[in-house]
């Protein structure tokens, strides 16, 4: 048994070990110049652990032994940022970056060149680290910029995050902003281990980093190869920092933070553009993923004068790199049938690594796109993958065309059910005419009906739907409510308990709302927002089913095309019979959704422009309307936000002129997810 009083020599030795290990971490993670061999580092860690075990009074929150060990959490607590974590506006070409520079100089009323800090835009997760008296107190995610999640336990496990700052002249309160990312080498090793263990493979380093940080058990995070790179500060109290952004970063480096070695000071916008070109050439050789360059006015006083709009500072701009492309061979083309009967050609490719993942399939969209590309089976093609979106074939390398290249023959009959494939004048999409006779359409219709945003049938996954249809147990959505326990329990990987859970979930789903029910029916072009508008306008299903196309066009945001699809759907005998069958099975609804959360975009006006890669424009519009926004077709002084995809033109220029905040598609998708939209 030991005394409560720690001998002086033991306390001094513990402090000496603290200093040795802290210095070793700084040399390893920040300077990339380790001096202490791993075996010596491990020996000193063990010695400190033994000291702390013998004298628990020596344990402190900033001890190198305390990175891992807290009990797993049940959930993450919310954190409110004292200084909002703003997002960045984006430039996609040199002209847009020059326009940003022009606006900066105009606002400063200065014809002189502006000095910029240039930093690679790491493809990771933005993080806030709060230090009080030099000791790490809290780590939080960006969240929506105002409120994030407390992930302190997980961040403490990252070796490049200092638990205590190195020097004495630190502010009383210092909030450091940075990016947590996974280096390419660590990502490759993580996935290789997952393959050997038969575990799930991560899609790309960013997803791996995000998943690692959101572990409720910090011991899992500790096993992931994460790094931190600091790029700025937020809240600061009790000290004055330098007045140039690059000098602030150098000060953070002295305090123990890694900063990006590629950082540069550019004397004017031409130097920024040259830096972007040079780093673009080095991009593939960097040990981490980047998706662009961030340019910031280097003077902090000038930053304060420029201020910010909505969610973005006026003094910074992210210049994105072009979508990543690679060449590969088109091995074959298969045709998939969707819920509405759309027949989509899918290119089967010789696997190629592009945009952070190995791609073996890509969309060819439709018959018109095949004709436009002039693509043949056996061709060498260029595949593009931009920002985690579905890969697409963008061009053919005709100089590499093989003599045995074959034409792509679009089917006249459905590859699933054999029904005729029909094309509607003015539509690029060809569709199977089989309806629910087609098992592919039936499967997709049932999956849509049961999805979370529709009837929300818990436990009815895609594979189970496939089994039910393939076994001849399910011929329509109403058939779901006539399944028996014996039928379900007899399927692969299903037992009596799982079968009963599914039947219970189906029973619960019968109690729904009219908007959800309308969305679940799968009417073409009727998303959640349109379903909600239809429910509010007509009040109940009966009047809606009797409505003419003219009546339907009186509904907010319902035009001639949507009105035609809705009227046509309810005129079909099989649709009427299916609705009646659902009613007979006990499905019922309230006219309006009750309760619910306040809509975060209520009162705001948004504009979508350019081509969205991941979503259709109508899907983007539906999501925004669901969050309460009005989606306008033109930009004005009343516009709150513009979402700009590739090809954005005059609307984007107008937004720049009016100083309206602009999101690119990646930011838009992040924003939707942050507000609870599942994509």
N, C-alpha and C positions, 0 to 999 in steps of 0.2 A: 504494500500500500504506500502511496506517495503523499507527500505534503501538498497542501494547496499552494504553498509558495514555490515558485519555479526558481531553481538555482540560477544565479546570474550567468554562469558560463553556458547553461543550456539555452537561456533566452537569447544570449548573444549568438550562439551557434545557429539557432533557428532563424534569426534575422540574417545571418551571413548566408545561409542556404537560400532564403527568400531572394536575396540580392543576386546570388549566383544564377539561380534558375530564371529569375526575371530577365537578367542580362542575356542568358542563353536563348530565351524565347525571342527577345528583340533581335539578336543576331540572326536567328534562324528564320523568323517569319517576316521581319521588316527589312533587314539588310541583305537577306539571302547570302549571308556569309557566316555560317556556323563555325564556332571555334571549339565548343565542348563536344567531344564524341558522344554518340548515343549511349554507349555503355556507362560513361561517366554521368550523363544526365540522369539515367535510370537509377544509378547508385545514390545520387544525391536526393532524388525524389523519395527513395525508400528510407534514407536516413531521416528526412524530414517527417515522413509518415510515422516512423517509429517514435520520434521525439513528440509529435502531436498526440500519439496514442498514449504515451507515458504521461504527458502533461497537456491535458485537453485545453488548458488556459491559453496555450500557444496557438490554437486554431483561430484563424481570422478569415473573413469573407474573401480577402484578396490573396489567400495562400495558394501557391501553385498546386497544392493537393486537393483543392476544393472545386475543381472544374466540373466534376461529375459526382453524383451521389444522392441528390435530392429524390424524394419519393415521386413516382409518376403523378401527373396532374389528372384531374377529371375533365377539365376544360380550361381554356385560356381566358384570363381576365381582360377587360377592356382598359385601354390607356388613352387618355386625351392628350394630344400634342399641344404644348403651350405655344409653340410656333408651328403653324401648319406646314406639312410636308407637301410642297407643291409639285405638280407634274410639269412637264416641259412641252412647249409647242415644237413642231417638227418642220424641217425643211427637207425637200426631196431632190432638189437640184441646186446648182450654183446660183441661178437667178433668185430663187427663194431665199437663199442665205444672204445674197447681196441686198435683197429687199428688207430683211431683218436688220442688217447694218444701217440701211438708210433710215429706217424708223428710229433706231437708237440715236443716230446723230441728229435727226430732226427733233426728237424729244429733248435732247441735251442742248439744242440750238447751237450746235457746233459743227463747222465744216471740216474740222480736223479728224484725222484717222483715230479710231478707238482701239485700244489695246485689249486683246482677248486672251483668256486662259483656255487652252485646248486640252480636253481629256477624253480618252476612249470611253464609250458608253458600254459599260459591262452589262452582259445579259444575265442578270441575277435578280436578287430580291432587295429592295430598298429597306434600310433598317435605321432605327434611332437608338443611340447608346447614351444613357444619362449617367454622368459621373458627378458625384458629390464629394468635395474635398479630395479629388483624385482617385476615388474608389468607385468601381462600377456598381451602380444602384439598380438600373433597370434597362432592359432592351425591349424594343417594341417594333412591330411591323408598321409599314406606312398606312395600311388600311385604306380608308377613303380620303386620307390626307389630314383629317381632323381627329379621327379616332382609329387606333390600331389595336393589336393584341399584344399582351405581355408574354414574351417568349424568352425571358431572362435565363431560365434554367437551361434552355437549349443553347443560347448564344454563349453562355459561360464555358461550354465544352469546346469552343473553337479556339485553337491555339493562337491565332493571329489577333484575337480580341484581348487587349490588355485588361487584367482585372484591377490593376493599379497603374496609374500613369507614372512615367519614369522620373520626371523632374519635380522640383518643389514649387516652381512658379506657376502652378495650375490654377485656373479659376475655381471659385467656390462651387459654382455649378457650371458644368460644360456638357452640352448635348452635341454629340458627334453624329453626323449623317454619313452613311456609307452603303456599299453594296456587298451583300454576301453572295458568293458564287461558288461553283464547283469547277476547278480546273479540268481541262480536257483529259489529262492523264488519270486523275483521280476518278473521273466519271467512267473512263474505259475500264479501270480496275474494278470499280463497283459493279458494273454490269457483267463483267466476266465472272465475278464471284457469284452474282445472282444466277447466271446461266448454269454454273456448276452445281448450285444448290437447288436448282429447279424453281427459283423464285421469279417474281415479275421483273421484267426489264424496264428501266426508265427510258422515256422517249428522248430526252435531251438533257444537258447539264442544268438548264434553268428549272425544268420540272423536278429534277432530282434534288436541287437545292431547296426549292419550295417545299417539297414533300419532307425533306429532312428537318426543316425548321418547324414544321407543324406536327412533329411527333410529341405526344403527351408524355412519353418516357424519354428523358434526356439521355439515357444510356444508348438509345438507338442513334440519336443525333451525334453522339460522341464517336460513333464508328464511321461516320460519313466524312469524306475529305473536303470540308468546307473552308473557305478563306474569306477574310474581310478586307475590303479596300475602302479607305475613307475618302470622301469627296467634298465635305463641307461641314458646317456647323449650324446649329439651330439656336436653342436657348443658351445664353452665356451671362453669368453673373459673377462679379467680383474680380474682373480683370479686363484689360483692353487687349484686343487682338490686332494683328497687323491690318493695314488698310488696303492690301492687295490680296486677292483671292489665292494666288499661288503662294504667297508668303504665309497665309493662314494654313495651307496644306503642309508646308514645310515645318511649321510649328507643330502641327499634329504629328508629323513624322518624328520630331524630336521627343514628343511625349510618349511615343510608343506605337503609333499607328502606321500600317502600310499605306502608302499612296502609290499611284500608278507611275511607273518609270517612264511611260510614254508621254507624260504631261509636258506641255510646251507653252511658251508665251508667244503669241503672234502679234506683230506690230500693227497689222491692219487686216481687213477682210480678205485681201488677196492671199496673204500668208495663211489664213484659215483654210482657204480652198485648196492651197497646195498641201497643207498638212493632211487634209481629208484624203487627197489623192494618194499621198505617200503611205498613210496608214492603211488605206484600202488595199494597197499592194502587199503590205506586211500581214494583213489580217489572218490569212490561213496559217501562218507560221507562229502566231501568238499562242501562248500556253492556255489561253482562256477565250471564251466566245465574246465577241463584241458585235453590236448591231448598228453602230454609228459612232459619231463624235459629238460631244457636248461642248459648245462654245459659250463662254460666260464673259461678260464685261469684267475685266480684271480688277477695276477700282471698286472697292466696297462703297465709298461715298457716292460714286456714280450709280451703283446698283440701287442705293436708297432713293436717289432722285428719280430713277426710272420706275420703281415700284413694280406692281404686278396687276394683272387682270384675272378675275375669277380664280381659276385653279393654276395659273402659270405666271412665272415672272416675265417682265418685259425685257430683262437683261440677259436672258439665256435662250439658247436654241439648240435642239438636237438635230443634227444633219444625218439622216439615216442612210445606210448603204443600200444599193439596189438589191432586189431579191436575188437570192443565191441560185445559180443555175449550174447544171452539169449535163454532159452528153452521155447517153446510154442507148441500148438497142431495144426497139419495140418487138417483143417476142410474139405477141398475140393480142387479140381484142376479144373481150367477152362482153355480153350484154346483160345488164341487171335491170330488174323490173321493180319499181318503187310502189308506194302506197296508192298513188293516183294513176298507176299504170304507165308512168313515164319509163321509156326504155332508154337506158343510159349506157353508152359505150365506155368500157373501162380498159385502159391500156395495161397489159401485163408486161413489165419491163425487166430487163436484166438488172438485178439489184445494183443501186448506185447510192453513194453517200452524198447527200445534198441537204443544205439547210439544217444540219445538226442531226439528221436521222438517215437510216438506210431506207430508200424508197424502192418498192417493187411494183407498185400500182399507181396509176395516175388517171385523172378524168380526161375524157375527150369531149365531154359535154353533150353533143348531139350530132346529127347528120350534117348540119350546116358547118359545124366546126371542123369536122373531118374533111369536108370539101374545101374549106378555106385553107386549112393547113396543107392539103395535098399529101397527106401522110399515108404510108403503106406499111403492112406488116413486114418486118425485116429491116425497116429504115433505122438509121441513126437519128435520134431525136434529142432536142434540148428540153430538159425537165426543169421546171422552176418550183421552188418551194419558199414562200415568203411568210415568215412569222407564224409558224405552226399552223398553216392552212393546208387544205387538201392539195397535194402536188398536181400540177397540170403540165401537159405537153404544150409547149409554146411555139416550137418551130421544128422544121425538118432540115437536116444537113444533107442537101441533095447531092453534094459532091461525093458523099459516102454511100449513096444508094446502091444496093446489091442488085445483081442481074435477076435474082429470083424473088425480089420483093413482090408481095401480093396486094391487090386491092382489098380494102375493107368493105365487106358486103353487109349492108344494114339489113336486118331480118324483115321479111314481109309478115312473118307470123311470130307470135310470142315464143321466146325460147323456153318458157316455163309451161304454158298451158296450150300452146298451139293456136290460140285465137288470133284473128287478123290484127296486124299493127296498123293504126290509122294516124294520119297527120291532119291537123286542123289548119285551114288556110290562115296564114299570118302567124302561126306558131312554129317555132323551131323544133319543139319537142314532139316526138312520135310516141304514141301510147298504145298499150295493149287494150283491146276492146272487151276483154273477158270479164272485167269487174271482179266480183267475189268468186266467180268460177275459177279464176286464176289463183293458185295457192300462194304465189308470191305476193299478190296484192292483198289477199286475205290475211297473210301473216303480218304484213306491214300495217294493215288497217287495225288489226287486233293489238299489235304492239303500241300503235299510236293511241288507241282507245284506252289502254291500260296505263299509259305513261303518267308520270307524276303531275304534269301540268293539266292532264285531262282527268280521267276517273281515279287516278292514283291508286292502282291495285298493287299493294305491296307484295313482293315475292313472285310476281309474274314476269320473269325475265325473258329475254329474247330466245334463249335455248329451249325454255319450257314451252313457249308458244310454238316454236318450230316442231317440237315433238308432238304437241297436241294436234296440230294440223296434219303432220305427216302420218300420224296414227289414225287419222279419220275421226278423231274425237271432237273436232271443232270446225264448224263450217261458217260461222258468223260471229259477230261480237256478242249478240244476245245469247249464243250458245255457251258463253262463259258461265252464265248464271244457272246452267242446267248440268254442269259437271258434277260428277259424284266423287265421293271420297275414294271409292274403289278404283275408278278410272285413273285418277291422278296418282294414287299411291302405287299403281302398277307401272309407272313410267320410270325411266332410268334416273338414278340418283334421287328418287323421291320415296318417302316412306309415309306411314300413316300420320305422323305428327306434322310433317311438311305439307302433306295434302290437306290436313285440317286447317293449318295456318293459312293456306291459300284460300280455302273456302270461306274462312272467317274474314279475310281481307276483301274478298268479293262481296260479301254481305255488307261490310262497312261502306264499300264504295257506292252502294245503291243510294245513299243519302248524299246528294251533291247539290250543285247550283246550276242554274240555267246556262250561264256563260261557260262553265266547265263542260257541261253536257254538249253544248253546241260545238265547242272546240274538239271534243272527243269524237264527234261524228266524222271528222276528217273531210269536211267540205273544202274543195279547192280554194285556195287563197284566203281562207278564213282562219286567221291566227287568233291568239288570245285577245288582242285588243279589238279586233273586228267582232269576235264572238261577244265580247262585253258590250260593245256598242249596239249590236243587234238585240241583245237581251234588254238593255235599257230602253231602247226605242219602242220595241213591241210589247215588252212586259211579260209575255209568256209565249210558249211554243206555238199554240194554236194560231194566233194572228200572224206570226212569222211564216208558218207553213202556207198560209193563204195569200201572202203578199205577192204582188206583181213586181216585175223588174223596176217599174217606175216608183212603186212604193219603197222598194229597197234602196233606191238611190237617194231617198230623203234622209237616210241614216248617215251620221257623221262618218266621213272617210270611206264611204262605200260608193264606188264608181260603177260605170256600166259593166265592166268585166266581172267584178266581184258579184254584182247584182245578178248577172246572168248565171254564174255558177251556183249561187244560192237558190235561185228560183228553179233552175234545172234539177238540182239535187232533190228538192222537196216534191217535185212533180213525178219523180221516178217511183214506180210501184214498189220496187224492192226496198227503197229507202223508207217509204211510209210503213211497209210491213215490218221492217227492222225496228223502227221507233216504237211501233205498237208492241212488238215482242219484248222490247226492253221494259216498257211500261208494265206489261203483264208479268214480267219477271220481278217486279218490285222496284225498279229504278224510278226515283222521283227527285224533284229538284225545287229549290227556291228560285223565285224570279230573279233576284239579285244576290250577289255575293254579300254576305254579312260580315261584320267585323273587319279584320284585316288591319294592316299597318298603314300609317300615313305615307302617301306617295312622295318619295324624295325629290321628284322633279316637278311637283305641282306648281303651275304658274310659269314654268320655263318654256322657251321656244328653242327647238333644236332644228338643224338642217343637215341632211345627209347629201353628200356630193361625191362624185367619182365612183369607181367600182370597188365594192367590198368583196374580198376574196373568201372569207369564212362564212359570211351571212349574205343572204340576198338583201336588197334594199328594203323589201317589204318586211322581212324578218326583223331587220334593225329598227324599222318604224314601229312594228308591233311591240318590241321590247321597250322602246322609249315610251310609247303610249301607256304601256302597263305600269311604268314608273311614274306616270302622271304628266309627261311632257306633251306639248303640242308640237307636231312635226310639220314644219313649213317647207314650201318648195323654193323659197328665195331668201336671200340674206338681207337683213335690214338692221337698223339701229336697235331694234327690239329683240334681235337674236341673241340667245345666251351662249350657244355653243355650236360649232360646226364640226361634223365628223367627215374627214376627207380621206378618201381612198385614192389609189392610183388613177391618174387621168382627171383629177379634179381641176377645174379651169376657172371660169369667171367667178363662181361662187366663192372659191377659196381666195381669189384675189380681193374680192369685195370684203371678205372677213378680215384679211390683213389690213386693208385700208381703214376699216372701222375698229381695229384693235379688238376683235372678237376672238376669244380663245378657240383653238383648233386642236382636235384629237386625231391621231392616225388610228388605223384599225386596231392595232395591238392595244393602245390605250383605251379605246372604246370597249374592247372585249374585257379588259381588266376592270373597267368601270362597271360594266354590266354584272360581272361576277361579284364584285365588291358589294353590289346592291341586291344580291340574292338571285340573279338570273342564271339559270343553268343552261349552258350552251353545248 
